[in-house]
Amino acid sequence: MKVKVFTDITTFIPEELAKEYDIDFTDLSVLMEDGVHKEKSIDREDFINKMKDMDPYPTTSQPNAHDYLESFQKILSEGYDHVFYIALSLNLSNAQNSAHQAVKKLKKGQVTIYDSEIMGACQGIMALSASKLFKKGKSIDEVITYLDSLKDKIYGAGLSSSFDILFKTGKVKKGAAISVISSVMKLKPMFELNFEKGIISLGGGKGFKGAVKKIMENIQEKTDPESEYVLILSDALSPNLMMTMEKEIKKIRKIKEVYYWPISVIAAHTLGKGAVTVVLGPSWEI
């Protein structure tokens, strides 16, 4: 059976890697003052540089059932027998529900929707692993069993440069107290990519140094010191901070390979310029 792995553009998987592993993506939309733009059409660097001054602040739109149906039908028309969709966590988006509605319009058994329960490069590792396993002739059930096992072996976290973007997106409710405290103390919001809740807050670190220290402590607590990891880093135009994170992680964990994946426009929209994400997980070269 010829299977196509389909996933979300928020996995951060670079275009050349997606092509090598025969992976296709959903395309989310960003609603800006001058109209609706598909993420793939947006200049990422230009968008990140202009975000802070955008007023009104852009909103995002997930694919609807028709979008999914078109994507699934296109893949099946290209000679694939099955679409294996590794979906963004339901804790972060209702897009999966639209995909399920689309599947009802197709013949039974043509599409499998697998809830990754996560996002970002964590989800990316799962998509690449699934593709590799299908190329080896593994069945859908075997791939699902393997992906389930990965959820205890992947860890992701990150930080934003300030609370400003989180206030704009509504991820954090802005009040006089938190606004003053975050500004005066130069707090950097930290987060964890969590398989049960999607994204959870790790609080605010005092400056980048304090935030990086707290994230390293979390990595030590929630990853295995005896395991060897691949490290995937992504930044919203903050390469120096990303390099600092890499250096500190290598001090505390065994890193086999390091990859730099471009953060998606949608993630940058939520996290803000200067954000950095780190993901530790097993290699997809299985």
Backbone bond lengths (Angstrom), bond angles and torsions (degrees), N, CA, C in turn:
res aa  C-N    CA-C-N  psi(-1)  N-CA   C-N-CA  omega(-1)  CA-C   N-CA-C  phi
1 M - - - 1.468 - - 1.528 109.79 -
2 K 1.309 116.01 131.54 1.461 121.29 -179.99 1.528 109.08 -92.66
3 V 1.344 115.56 114.93 1.463 121.35 -174.15 1.526 110.69 -112.85
4 K 1.321 116.05 135.88 1.460 122.17 175.62 1.522 108.82 -106.21
5 V 1.314 117.10 126.56 1.466 121.37 174.43 1.521 108.43 -84.60
6 F 1.308 114.62 127.83 1.461 122.77 -178.99 1.524 106.89 -124.87
7 T 1.328 117.48 136.64 1.457 119.36 -178.22 1.528 109.55 -150.47
8 D 1.327 116.22 -167.55 1.465 120.63 -175.32 1.525 111.45 -98.20
9 I 1.311 115.70 148.95 1.463 120.62 -179.52 1.521 111.13 -64.76
10 T 1.337 117.20 -18.38 1.469 121.94 178.78 1.519 113.32 -74.98
11 T 1.343 118.51 4.75 1.463 121.00 175.39 1.523 112.06 -74.91
12 F 1.326 117.26 -15.60 1.473 124.32 -178.45 1.537 113.37 71.44
13 I 1.334 118.71 3.56 1.472 119.91 -177.16 1.532 109.43 -58.43
14 P 1.332 118.16 124.78 1.467 120.20 179.71 1.522 111.34 -61.93
15 E 1.316 115.38 150.89 1.464 121.74 -175.94 1.523 112.27 -56.85
16 E 1.344 116.83 -42.23 1.465 119.23 -176.58 1.534 111.49 -68.10
17 L 1.335 116.52 -33.31 1.457 120.80 178.57 1.532 110.33 -72.83
18 A 1.313 116.30 -39.08 1.464 120.74 177.52 1.529 110.33 -62.34
19 K 1.309 116.42 -39.50 1.465 120.31 178.98 1.522 110.54 -66.65
20 E 1.320 116.35 -42.54 1.471 120.65 -179.74 1.524 111.28 -62.04
21 Y 1.341 116.34 -38.53 1.460 121.14 -176.49 1.528 112.83 -97.26
22 D 1.314 116.86 6.57 1.463 122.65 175.96 1.533 111.76 56.92
23 I 1.324 115.21 52.72 1.465 121.76 -179.42 1.521 108.97 -113.03
24 D 1.330 116.19 138.30 1.463 120.89 176.80 1.524 109.27 -118.86
25 F 1.346 116.27 164.61 1.455 120.97 -170.81 1.528 113.59 -130.42
26 T 1.338 114.61 156.14 1.452 121.06 162.01 1.520 107.43 -70.85
27 D 1.309 116.94 161.41 1.463 120.32 175.73 1.522 108.51 -128.69
28 L 1.313 116.59 110.68 1.456 120.99 -179.45 1.521 110.14 -81.13
29 S 1.331 115.42 164.44 1.464 120.71 -178.46 1.523 110.83 -115.29
30 V 1.323 115.12 148.90 1.463 122.13 175.19 1.522 107.31 -118.46
31 L 1.321 115.68 125.64 1.458 121.33 -178.78 1.522 108.72 -95.91
32 M 1.340 116.03 106.54 1.458 121.88 -179.44 1.526 109.63 -109.37
33 E 1.307 115.08 175.16 1.463 120.13 -175.82 1.524 111.94 -59.48
34 D 1.343 116.87 -31.67 1.468 119.80 -177.51 1.526 113.24 -94.50
35 G 1.332 117.32 8.30 1.460 119.47 176.37 1.517 113.16 133.03
36 V 1.333 114.90 -169.87 1.468 122.26 -177.77 1.526 109.08 -97.20
37 H 1.331 115.69 131.37 1.462 120.80 -178.89 1.523 110.06 -126.65
38 K 1.332 117.59 132.87 1.447 121.70 172.36 1.527 108.86 -71.64
39 E 1.335 115.92 142.07 1.469 118.84 -176.67 1.518 112.56 -54.60
40 K 1.332 117.48 -40.72 1.466 120.59 -177.03 1.523 112.47 -62.61
41 S 1.350 117.28 -20.18 1.463 120.44 -177.75 1.535 112.79 -93.17
42 I 1.341 117.07 -4.73 1.464 121.01 -174.55 1.527 110.91 -92.50
43 D 1.309 116.25 134.22 1.468 121.35 173.59 1.528 107.59 -73.09
44 R 1.324 116.57 108.67 1.461 121.73 -171.95 1.529 112.42 -58.80
45 E 1.322 117.49 -49.27 1.466 121.12 -176.80 1.524 111.02 -64.05
46 D 1.325 116.45 -43.67 1.465 120.53 179.42 1.530 110.51 -62.66
47 F 1.328 116.53 -43.01 1.464 120.92 179.88 1.527 110.88 -61.93
48 I 1.327 117.45 -46.66 1.464 121.33 -178.36 1.526 110.93 -62.26
49 N 1.324 116.22 -41.00 1.469 119.87 -179.37 1.521 112.49 -66.08
50 K 1.325 117.10 -29.64 1.463 120.59 -175.93 1.530 114.04 -95.33
51 M 1.348 117.45 -11.23 1.466 120.91 -173.05 1.528 113.57 -52.75
52 K 1.308 116.49 -47.28 1.458 121.32 -172.68 1.524 112.46 -57.50
53 D 1.336 116.38 -32.97 1.467 120.67 -176.20 1.526 113.45 -97.39
54 M 1.329 117.09 2.70 1.476 119.49 -179.05 1.521 110.32 -73.82
55 D 1.314 116.04 126.65 1.461 121.43 -179.68 1.536 108.51 -147.54
56 P 1.320 117.81 112.22 1.466 127.48 5.70 1.521 111.99 -71.40
57 Y 1.336 115.25 156.24 1.456 119.83 -179.52 1.529 108.85 -72.45
58 P 1.339 117.93 137.41 1.467 120.39 -177.21 1.535 112.51 -59.08
59 T 1.309 115.36 152.23 1.462 121.48 171.76 1.527 107.85 -115.51
60 T 1.322 116.07 165.04 1.457 120.32 -178.31 1.532 110.70 -116.26
61 S 1.305 114.87 156.36 1.461 120.46 -178.92 1.527 109.70 -134.04
62 Q 1.323 116.45 130.43 1.458 121.25 -179.37 1.531 110.65 -84.93
63 P 1.337 117.58 160.25 1.472 119.84 177.28 1.529 110.83 -62.58
64 N 1.318 116.28 147.35 1.460 119.55 175.61 1.536 109.40 -98.17
65 A 1.328 116.36 179.24 1.465 120.84 -176.37 1.529 111.64 -58.96
66 H 1.334 116.29 -38.39 1.470 119.99 179.91 1.528 110.62 -64.08
67 D 1.346 117.04 -40.53 1.470 120.83 178.75 1.530 110.54 -60.08
68 Y 1.339 115.38 -45.40 1.466 119.34 179.38 1.527 111.18 -64.49
69 L 1.307 116.09 -43.53 1.461 119.75 -178.91 1.527 110.41 -59.43
70 E 1.314 116.69 -43.67 1.464 120.55 178.42 1.525 111.31 -61.33
71 S 1.336 116.19 -43.01 1.467 120.59 179.93 1.525 111.09 -63.86
72 F 1.336 116.33 -47.62 1.462 120.22 -179.46 1.531 111.28 -62.86
73 Q 1.323 116.77 -43.67 1.468 120.43 -179.83 1.522 111.63 -64.27
74 K 1.317 116.37 -38.44 1.470 120.46 178.94 1.527 110.52 -62.75
75 I 1.334 116.40 -45.79 1.467 120.61 -179.98 1.530 110.71 -62.10
76 L 1.313 116.72 -45.85 1.462 120.95 -178.79 1.535 111.63 -65.26
77 S 1.331 116.06 -31.70 1.469 119.95 179.16 1.526 112.07 -72.85
78 E 1.328 116.04 -16.06 1.469 120.88 -179.10 1.527 112.49 -88.07
79 G 1.328 116.82 7.70 1.461 119.93 175.68 1.514 115.21 102.32
80 Y 1.324 117.84 4.51 1.462 120.59 177.04 1.524 109.16 -84.34
81 D 1.329 115.02 143.89 1.464 120.62 179.03 1.518 112.59 -86.86
82 H 1.336 115.26 -22.02 1.460 118.82 -172.81 1.528 110.21 -154.46
83 V 1.330 114.89 145.89 1.476 121.36 174.51 1.527 107.78 -111.62
84 F 1.327 115.85 125.71 1.463 121.20 177.89 1.529 107.02 -109.78
85 Y 1.330 115.77 102.56 1.470 121.70 -175.11 1.526 110.14 -95.48
86 I 1.327 115.88 113.10 1.464 122.24 175.83 1.523 106.14 -92.70
87 A 1.331 115.13 105.67 1.460 120.98 -166.24 1.522 114.04 -96.46
88 L 1.321 114.27 150.63 1.455 123.55 173.25 1.526 109.93 -59.53
89 S 1.333 115.92 143.44 1.460 121.83 -177.60 1.527 112.76 -51.60
90 L 1.314 115.87 137.68 1.466 120.83 175.36 1.524 111.32 -65.68
91 N 1.317 116.94 -19.61 1.464 120.23 176.56 1.525 112.17 -71.60
92 L 1.331 116.32 -14.22 1.460 120.90 -176.94 1.526 113.10 -113.77
93 S 1.318 116.86 -23.13 1.454 120.10 -175.73 1.528 110.06 -158.02
94 N 1.334 116.44 148.09 1.457 121.94 175.69 1.528 111.98 -91.73
95 A 1.327 116.39 10.16 1.462 120.27 -176.29 1.525 112.13 -56.78
96 Q 1.341 116.25 -35.61 1.460 119.85 179.04 1.521 112.35 -54.48
97 N 1.329 115.87 -37.82 1.463 119.76 -179.52 1.526 111.12 -63.06
98 S 1.334 115.60 -37.44 1.468 119.57 176.72 1.524 110.43 -65.47
99 A 1.339 115.73 -38.90 1.464 119.53 178.83 1.529 110.96 -63.71
100 H 1.326 116.61 -40.07 1.464 120.37 178.55 1.526 110.87 -63.97
101 Q 1.330 116.97 -37.08 1.463 120.11 177.12 1.526 110.58 -64.50
102 A 1.335 116.21 -38.27 1.461 120.36 179.83 1.526 111.45 -65.91
103 V 1.329 116.32 -39.16 1.467 121.07 -177.87 1.529 111.37 -60.89
104 K 1.326 117.22 -30.54 1.463 121.39 179.92 1.531 112.09 -63.60
105 K 1.332 116.40 -19.48 1.463 121.00 -179.39 1.531 111.85 -88.10
106 L 1.336 116.56 -5.21 1.456 121.16 -177.13 1.526 111.01 -108.41
107 K 1.320 116.19 168.39 1.453 120.68 175.67 1.524 109.67 -65.71
108 K 1.310 116.21 145.11 1.458 121.40 -179.57 1.529 110.01 -60.13
109 G 1.346 115.30 136.08 1.459 120.35 176.11 1.513 115.49 88.86
110 Q 1.339 117.62 6.41 1.463 119.30 -179.48 1.529 113.16 -89.25
111 V 1.328 116.76 -22.81 1.467 120.88 -176.84 1.529 109.85 -135.98
112 T 1.331 115.63 135.67 1.464 122.29 170.34 1.521 107.80 -112.93
113 I 1.340 116.63 129.92 1.466 120.87 176.31 1.519 107.81 -108.13
114 Y 1.312 115.85 117.00 1.465 122.06 -178.70 1.523 109.03 -110.82
115 D 1.320 116.99 121.15 1.467 121.96 179.48 1.525 109.36 -78.37
116 S 1.326 116.40 109.78 1.468 120.16 -179.99 1.526 111.75 -67.56
117 E 1.347 116.04 -24.75 1.469 123.09 -176.51 1.530 112.27 64.78
118 I 1.323 116.79 20.55 1.464 120.54 -174.43 1.527 108.45 -155.25
119 M 1.305 116.95 -170.02 1.467 122.40 177.31 1.527 109.77 -151.83
120 G 1.317 115.64 -176.16 1.455 122.02 173.75 1.521 113.36 62.43
121 A 1.333 116.12 -151.51 1.458 121.20 -176.86 1.524 112.13 -66.44
122 C 1.345 118.35 -20.68 1.475 120.41 173.27 1.523 108.67 -60.11
123 Q 1.307 115.47 -47.92 1.465 122.01 177.39 1.527 109.75 -66.40
124 G 1.322 116.50 -33.15 1.459 121.23 179.13 1.519 112.29 -63.03
125 I 1.330 117.06 -42.77 1.466 120.96 177.22 1.523 110.08 -59.36
126 M 1.329 116.27 -39.98 1.461 120.69 -179.59 1.531 110.74 -65.15
127 A 1.320 116.84 -42.11 1.465 120.55 -179.66 1.532 111.58 -65.24
128 L 1.319 116.47 -43.76 1.464 120.17 179.53 1.528 110.95 -66.20
129 S 1.326 116.45 -39.65 1.468 120.62 178.68 1.523 110.83 -63.72
130 A 1.335 116.33 -43.49 1.463 120.43 179.64 1.522 110.84 -61.11
131 S 1.330 116.52 -44.12 1.453 120.62 179.87 1.522 110.92 -60.31
132 K 1.332 115.80 -44.10 1.467 120.58 179.84 1.535 110.72 -61.13
133 L 1.320 116.64 -42.66 1.464 120.99 -178.56 1.527 111.83 -67.46
134 F 1.333 116.60 -39.78 1.467 118.85 177.77 1.523 111.18 -64.66
135 K 1.330 116.52 -36.69 1.465 120.13 177.63 1.530 110.87 -64.97
136 K 1.337 116.44 -25.39 1.466 121.15 178.16 1.529 111.87 -85.53
137 G 1.325 116.04 -0.02 1.449 119.49 177.73 1.515 115.37 89.07
138 K 1.336 117.76 13.08 1.460 121.01 179.48 1.527 110.41 -70.76
139 S 1.325 115.38 149.98 1.463 120.81 -179.47 1.529 110.33 -80.44
140 I 1.328 116.38 168.34 1.460 121.50 178.28 1.520 110.34 -60.65
141 D 1.324 117.20 -43.77 1.470 120.54 179.29 1.521 111.61 -62.38
142 E 1.312 117.08 -39.96 1.473 120.83 179.21 1.528 110.70 -65.47
143 V 1.327 116.27 -39.57 1.471 120.00 179.22 1.527 110.14 -67.02
144 I 1.311 117.49 -42.74 1.467 120.90 178.58 1.525 110.81 -60.81
145 T 1.336 117.10 -43.41 1.466 120.92 178.37 1.519 110.72 -59.71
146 Y 1.341 116.66 -42.00 1.465 119.92 179.94 1.528 111.14 -67.21
147 L 1.317 117.21 -43.96 1.465 120.01 -179.91 1.528 111.16 -62.81
148 D 1.325 116.43 -38.58 1.474 119.44 176.07 1.524 110.66 -59.21
149 S 1.328 116.64 -39.26 1.476 120.46 -178.66 1.522 112.45 -69.42
150 L 1.339 116.60 -24.77 1.466 120.00 -178.85 1.528 112.80 -69.16
151 K 1.306 116.30 -24.28 1.464 119.99 -172.52 1.527 113.57 -63.69
152 D 1.310 116.83 -19.49 1.468 120.60 175.84 1.523 111.91 -93.62
153 K 1.331 116.60 -2.28 1.474 119.93 -172.68 1.524 113.35 -117.35
154 I 1.331 116.72 -2.94 1.467 120.82 -178.92 1.521 109.20 -113.03
155 Y 1.333 116.16 135.37 1.464 119.76 177.13 1.525 109.31 -133.91
156 G 1.324 115.64 134.84 1.456 120.42 178.62 1.518 112.38 -133.83
157 A 1.318 116.37 145.46 1.468 121.64 178.39 1.520 108.45 -155.35
158 G 1.320 116.05 175.89 1.450 119.37 178.37 1.507 112.18 -178.77
159 L 1.326 115.06 -177.99 1.461 120.52 178.71 1.513 110.26 -147.89
160 S 1.317 114.67 155.68 1.463 122.14 176.43 1.522 108.64 -109.98
161 S 1.318 116.60 161.43 1.461 120.14 -176.60 1.520 112.39 -76.52
162 S 1.352 116.80 -26.72 1.464 119.96 179.28 1.513 109.56 -163.37
163 F 1.318 116.00 173.23 1.455 121.02 177.84 1.535 112.57 -82.41
164 D 1.331 117.88 -5.46 1.467 121.08 -172.54 1.522 113.12 -55.56
165 I 1.355 116.14 -50.63 1.464 119.96 -178.37 1.526 110.28 -67.97
166 L 1.323 117.24 -36.99 1.462 120.12 179.27 1.523 110.38 -63.02
167 F 1.334 116.65 -34.79 1.474 120.15 175.50 1.531 109.56 -65.32
168 K 1.346 116.24 -44.41 1.466 120.54 -176.55 1.520 112.30 -64.31
169 T 1.330 116.31 -38.98 1.454 120.16 -177.72 1.524 112.20 -81.49
170 G 1.328 116.00 -13.03 1.457 119.13 -178.54 1.512 113.21 85.26
171 K 1.346 117.65 4.22 1.460 120.19 178.63 1.523 110.70 -65.31
172 V 1.339 115.51 -29.99 1.467 121.59 173.62 1.522 106.53 -127.87
173 K 1.318 117.66 128.64 1.457 121.14 179.18 1.524 110.41 -73.44
174 K 1.324 115.16 127.19 1.459 119.85 -177.06 1.520 110.85 -82.81
175 G 1.322 114.47 127.22 1.450 121.19 175.34 1.510 108.05 -134.99
176 A 1.306 117.22 162.67 1.467 120.47 -177.08 1.519 111.55 -57.31
177 A 1.319 116.71 -43.07 1.470 120.40 -175.60 1.514 112.16 -64.39
178 I 1.343 116.04 -53.63 1.463 118.44 -176.81 1.520 111.37 -67.46
179 S 1.331 117.57 -32.42 1.455 120.73 178.56 1.525 110.94 -63.15
180 V 1.324 116.86 -46.33 1.469 121.52 -179.62 1.522 110.66 -68.33
181 I 1.340 116.37 -46.69 1.465 120.35 -177.95 1.526 111.27 -61.38
182 S 1.329 116.93 -46.01 1.462 120.09 -177.95 1.522 111.14 -64.67
183 S 1.339 116.91 -32.87 1.456 120.87 -179.77 1.519 111.85 -76.18
184 V 1.314 116.77 -49.91 1.467 121.48 -177.03 1.527 111.32 -64.48
185 M 1.332 116.16 -43.56 1.459 120.39 -176.89 1.528 112.59 -86.37
186 K 1.332 116.68 -2.21 1.465 122.08 -179.94 1.531 111.02 54.01
187 L 1.325 115.46 46.02 1.458 120.38 -178.15 1.532 111.42 -71.51
188 K 1.308 114.85 140.00 1.461 121.87 177.01 1.531 108.43 -112.10
189 P 1.329 117.03 114.00 1.468 119.29 -178.43 1.527 111.87 -65.06
190 M 1.338 116.17 135.63 1.458 122.45 -179.39 1.528 109.11 -118.90
191 F 1.319 115.82 152.50 1.464 119.64 -178.17 1.521 110.57 -146.79
192 E 1.318 114.43 160.36 1.463 122.10 177.10 1.518 108.47 -122.47
193 L 1.326 117.44 139.22 1.463 122.09 173.13 1.523 106.02 -86.67
194 N 1.320 115.63 111.94 1.457 121.62 -168.04 1.528 111.44 -116.65
195 F 1.348 116.96 132.15 1.457 121.12 -176.22 1.524 113.86 -72.81
196 E 1.313 118.06 -11.62 1.464 120.01 178.01 1.533 111.79 -99.43
197 K 1.343 116.64 -34.45 1.462 119.58 -172.78 1.528 114.16 -120.28
198 G 1.318 117.53 -3.04 1.465 119.74 -179.43 1.515 111.64 90.66
199 I 1.316 116.72 -84.51 1.467 121.70 175.58 1.517 107.86 -129.67
200 I 1.329 116.72 130.74 1.461 120.15 175.98 1.524 109.51 -125.25
201 S 1.307 115.94 147.58 1.458 121.29 -179.52 1.518 111.05 -77.27
202 L 1.323 115.19 140.55 1.467 121.30 172.31 1.518 110.50 -107.25
203 G 1.339 115.46 13.21 1.461 119.89 179.08 1.513 112.22 87.60
204 G 1.323 116.06 -158.82 1.456 121.10 -178.21 1.515 111.42 -122.46
205 G 1.320 116.20 129.34 1.460 120.48 177.05 1.516 110.02 -92.57
206 K 1.322 116.98 144.53 1.461 120.72 179.99 1.523 109.86 -77.00
207 G 1.331 115.31 100.88 1.460 120.93 -176.03 1.519 110.73 72.69
208 F 1.331 116.06 171.38 1.455 120.09 -179.82 1.520 111.83 -62.70
209 K 1.328 115.97 -38.27 1.467 119.59 -178.77 1.519 111.14 -60.94
210 G 1.331 115.82 -45.29 1.458 120.00 179.83 1.517 111.94 -66.71
211 A 1.331 116.72 -38.40 1.463 120.84 -179.60 1.525 111.03 -67.21
212 V 1.329 116.50 -44.14 1.465 120.18 178.93 1.528 110.42 -61.51
213 K 1.320 116.86 -41.77 1.472 120.87 179.61 1.526 110.65 -60.02
214 K 1.331 117.21 -43.87 1.465 121.02 -179.01 1.527 111.22 -66.34
215 I 1.325 116.81 -38.75 1.456 119.60 178.79 1.528 110.40 -65.95
216 M 1.335 117.27 -40.09 1.467 120.08 177.45 1.525 110.72 -61.75
217 E 1.312 116.95 -38.99 1.468 120.55 177.93 1.525 110.53 -63.15
218 N 1.330 115.90 -38.37 1.463 120.35 179.38 1.524 111.12 -68.50
219 I 1.333 116.21 -39.53 1.461 120.62 177.71 1.526 110.38 -62.72
220 Q 1.323 116.58 -41.97 1.462 119.99 178.12 1.522 111.89 -62.53
221 E 1.315 115.90 -36.96 1.460 120.23 -178.15 1.534 112.23 -73.91
222 K 1.343 117.60 -33.89 1.464 120.04 -168.66 1.523 115.42 -112.77
223 T 1.326 117.81 7.89 1.461 120.48 174.62 1.526 109.21 -126.31
224 D 1.313 115.77 164.95 1.468 122.18 -174.67 1.528 110.99 -91.52
225 P 1.324 118.66 119.32 1.463 120.72 -179.24 1.530 113.65 -65.71
226 E 1.337 117.18 -17.59 1.457 120.51 -178.85 1.531 112.59 -92.22
227 S 1.311 117.63 -12.97 1.469 121.06 -177.85 1.526 111.50 -85.22
228 E 1.331 114.91 155.07 1.460 121.44 175.09 1.528 107.92 -105.37
229 Y 1.323 116.92 132.81 1.463 121.65 -172.58 1.521 112.38 -119.91
230 V 1.336 114.58 157.08 1.456 120.00 159.77 1.527 105.15 -94.11
231 L 1.302 116.44 146.36 1.466 122.26 -179.27 1.516 108.34 -117.72
232 I 1.330 115.83 125.38 1.461 121.51 178.10 1.519 108.19 -115.43
233 L 1.323 116.34 123.58 1.461 121.78 -179.75 1.526 110.20 -117.48
234 S 1.322 115.17 142.77 1.463 121.43 176.78 1.522 108.44 -139.23
235 D 1.322 116.64 144.21 1.466 118.79 -179.55 1.519 110.94 -140.10
236 A 1.323 114.72 150.56 1.465 121.71 173.91 1.527 107.46 -98.21
237 L 1.325 115.24 72.48 1.464 124.36 179.63 1.527 111.96 60.71
238 S 1.330 115.58 47.15 1.465 121.32 177.13 1.530 109.65 -137.78
239 P 1.343 117.45 61.41 1.466 120.76 -173.81 1.525 114.32 -63.24
240 N 1.339 118.06 -34.44 1.467 119.75 -178.92 1.525 111.57 -66.71
241 L 1.335 116.17 -42.72 1.460 119.90 177.59 1.525 110.11 -65.12
242 M 1.330 116.96 -38.37 1.458 120.95 178.44 1.533 110.74 -61.79
243 M 1.316 116.64 -41.15 1.456 120.44 178.95 1.540 111.27 -67.10
244 T 1.329 115.61 -35.32 1.466 119.88 176.45 1.521 110.45 -63.59
245 M 1.323 115.63 -44.12 1.467 120.22 178.69 1.531 110.40 -61.23
246 E 1.302 116.38 -43.70 1.470 120.26 179.06 1.526 110.92 -59.57
247 K 1.325 115.98 -46.58 1.459 120.99 -178.71 1.528 111.41 -60.21
248 E 1.337 116.74 -43.87 1.463 120.73 -177.85 1.534 111.65 -69.47
249 I 1.327 117.05 -37.56 1.464 120.09 179.11 1.525 110.85 -65.71
250 K 1.319 116.82 -38.97 1.465 120.13 179.86 1.527 112.19 -64.83
251 K 1.316 116.81 -20.75 1.469 120.38 177.85 1.525 112.10 -74.19
252 I 1.334 116.48 -24.91 1.461 119.34 -171.65 1.534 114.04 -116.80
253 R 1.335 118.08 -11.99 1.452 120.18 -179.76 1.535 110.85 -138.82
254 K 1.321 115.35 154.05 1.460 121.67 178.78 1.526 108.62 -80.78
255 I 1.318 116.45 115.48 1.460 121.75 -176.85 1.526 109.68 -112.13
256 K 1.325 115.89 117.37 1.465 121.37 -179.31 1.519 111.21 -79.25
257 E 1.343 116.15 -46.90 1.462 121.46 -178.05 1.514 109.78 -143.17
258 V 1.329 116.02 151.53 1.458 121.96 178.14 1.528 108.71 -120.90
259 Y 1.345 115.54 134.80 1.457 121.48 178.66 1.529 109.02 -126.88
260 Y 1.332 115.11 146.16 1.462 121.21 177.08 1.529 107.56 -117.29
261 W 1.312 115.74 109.77 1.457 120.99 -179.07 1.524 109.40 -109.21
262 P 1.325 118.71 134.47 1.469 121.03 -179.61 1.527 111.88 -65.85
263 I 1.313 116.53 128.73 1.457 120.52 177.93 1.530 108.88 -64.21
264 S 1.311 117.19 142.05 1.466 119.76 -178.59 1.530 110.80 -73.54
265 V 1.311 115.99 157.93 1.464 121.45 177.28 1.531 110.04 -59.47
266 I 1.334 116.37 -41.27 1.459 120.62 -178.02 1.534 110.43 -63.58
267 A 1.332 117.42 -42.38 1.463 120.42 178.70 1.525 110.71 -66.83
268 A 1.323 116.87 -42.68 1.465 120.41 178.54 1.522 110.65 -62.31
269 H 1.317 116.31 -37.98 1.462 121.89 177.59 1.524 110.88 -57.27
270 T 1.333 116.81 -37.26 1.456 121.88 -178.61 1.520 112.69 -83.05
271 L 1.349 116.91 -38.70 1.464 121.10 -171.21 1.529 113.52 -94.58
272 G 1.327 117.03 -25.87 1.460 120.37 177.84 1.513 114.53 91.55
273 K 1.332 115.12 160.66 1.461 121.74 178.13 1.526 109.15 -60.63
274 G 1.327 115.55 136.44 1.461 120.30 179.55 1.512 113.86 96.79
275 A 1.337 117.11 -6.25 1.463 120.23 -179.85 1.529 110.95 -70.56
276 V 1.324 114.96 151.09 1.465 121.99 176.22 1.525 108.23 -136.45
277 T 1.326 116.94 136.31 1.460 120.39 173.35 1.525 109.05 -120.42
278 V 1.329 115.93 146.95 1.464 122.09 177.45 1.525 108.56 -130.07
279 V 1.324 115.86 138.45 1.460 120.84 177.97 1.519 108.53 -133.41
280 L 1.318 116.47 130.11 1.462 122.45 174.65 1.524 107.61 -113.34
281 G 1.334 115.94 132.62 1.454 119.41 -179.92 1.507 111.22 -165.08
282 P 1.325 116.80 176.02 1.471 120.39 177.11 1.516 111.21 -75.05
283 S 1.314 116.44 157.34 1.451 120.67 178.69 1.520 110.53 -69.19
284 W 1.334 116.26 146.38 1.459 121.75 175.57 1.526 110.87 -84.86
285 E 1.335 116.76 -1.40 1.473 120.97 176.70 1.520 108.45 -82.98
286 I 1.323 115.97 69.84 1.462 122.36 -172.90 1.527 111.61 -100.51
